Amino acid sequence: MAAAWDLSDFTLLKFLRLFLGSYIGESNWSVHLYKNDYTPVPGSSLSDYDEADFDGYSAQALNPSDWPDPSVTDHVAIASYPDPMVFTADAGAWSPQLVYGYWIEDADSEYLWGERFDNPREIHPSDILELVPEIRQRTYPY
C-alpha cells in the first residue's frame, strides 16, 4: 500500500464531472434530513442514518441534471446545487427535533453521499430549513 498519493486538481474535476454526467437524464434524486448524531465517513450507508420525522417533514426531490459544472478550490472539486431544498415543519404542538445533516439517494434508493451540518439545527413547529446540497471530490486520505 502506498504511503501517500495524490490526484491532480484536473483529475478531481474530471471525476466529479463524470459522476454527475452519468446521471444526466435520470430520474430525480431525493434529499433526506437525519436526526441521529452521526458523522458520515467513507463506507457510510443508509443504515447509518435515522431519518427526521418532525411534523410536516418529507424528503425533497432534486434533478441530477441541474447540477452546475464543478470548480476546484484548495484541491477540492465542488458543485453546489443551484436551488435550495426547503423543509417546512407543520405548526402545532410537538416537541422540537435536532437535525444533524442530510443524505442523498438516487432514484433506485442507492446511497450517494451524506453531509453533517457544522452545527445541528433544532427544528421547531412552523420552522423552515433551507439547505443547498453540495458534492465534493478530493484526494483521500485528506
N, C-alpha and C positions, 0 to 999 in steps of 0.2 A: 504494500500500500504506500502511496506517495505521502511524503511528509508535508508537502504543500503543493498547491496547484492554483491556477487562476484561469479565468475566461476573460477575454478582452471585452471592452465596452461594446464593440461591434457585434461580438458573438452573443452577449446578453440581450442586446436589442433584437438580433435576428431570432433568437429562441422565443422571445415574448411575441414578436410579430407572427412567427409560425404557429404558436399556440393559439393566439387569438384568431388568426386567419383560418385555422382548422375548424372553427365553429361558425364561420360566416354562412348564413342561410339556414342555420339550425334553429330549432325551437328555443323558446325563452329559457333562461336560467332562472333560479329563484334565490333570493337573499333572505336568510333566516337570522333572527337575533337569538343569542343564547344567554341563559341565566345562571349557569354554573361558573364557579371561579376557576377557569381553565385558560391556559396559555397554549395556543397552537404551536406544535413542534413538527419537524419532519416526521412523517408517518402518522399524523393525526387522521382520524376517520370520523364518520358521522356519529359513531357510538360514543365519542368523547364529549359531545355537546348535549346539553339539556335545553330544548327549545323554549323560548319565552312563551308565557301563556297568560299575560295580563289581558284584562277585558278589552276587546277591540283589536287584539294583535292578529295579524296574518302575515305570512311571508309575502314578499313583493317580487314581481317578475321584472326581469331586465332582458333586453335584447342583446345577445352577444355581438351582433353585427354593429352595434352602436359604439363600441369601444373605440376611442381615438387612437391614432398612431402613438406608440410609446416614445419616451425620450429617456436619456441617460443623465443622471445626476449622481455624483460621488460614487461611480461604479455600480449603480443600481438602475436597471431599466424599469420604468414605471409608467403606468397608464391609469388615469382616474376616469371613472365613468362620467359622462357629461351631465347626467341628471341625477339629483339626489333621490334616494329612496326615502319615502315618507311613511313613518309608522305612527298611527294616531290611537291613543288609548281612549276607551269609552269613558264617559262621565259616570258617576255612580259611587257607591260605597264599596270599595275594595281596597285591599292593602297594597301599598307601593311595592314594586319589584325591581331588584337590581338587574341590569343588563350589562354583561361584560364585553360583548363584541358580536361579531356576525360570522356566518359562513355562507359559502355559495355552492350550489349544486347545479349540475347540468340538467337537461330535460329528462334524462334517464335516472335521475336521483343519485348520480355519482358525485361524491365529494370532490370539489375542485380546490378550494382553499378556505382558510379562516383567518380572521384578524381580531386581535383583542384590542379594545379601546385603551388609550393611555390611562383613563380613569373610568371605573364603572359608572354607569348612568342609572340613577334611580327614576323609574317611570311612575308617575302619579296619575290619578284619574284626570282625563282631559288633556294629558300631556301629548306633545308632538316630538318625535325624534326624527331628525333628518340625518342621513349619512350618505357619504359619497364613497362607494366601493372603489378600492384600488387594487391593482395587481402589480406585483413586483417580480423581477428576476435578478438574482445576484449569484455570485460565486459562493458555493458552500464548501467548506465551513467559512463562516464570517465572524 
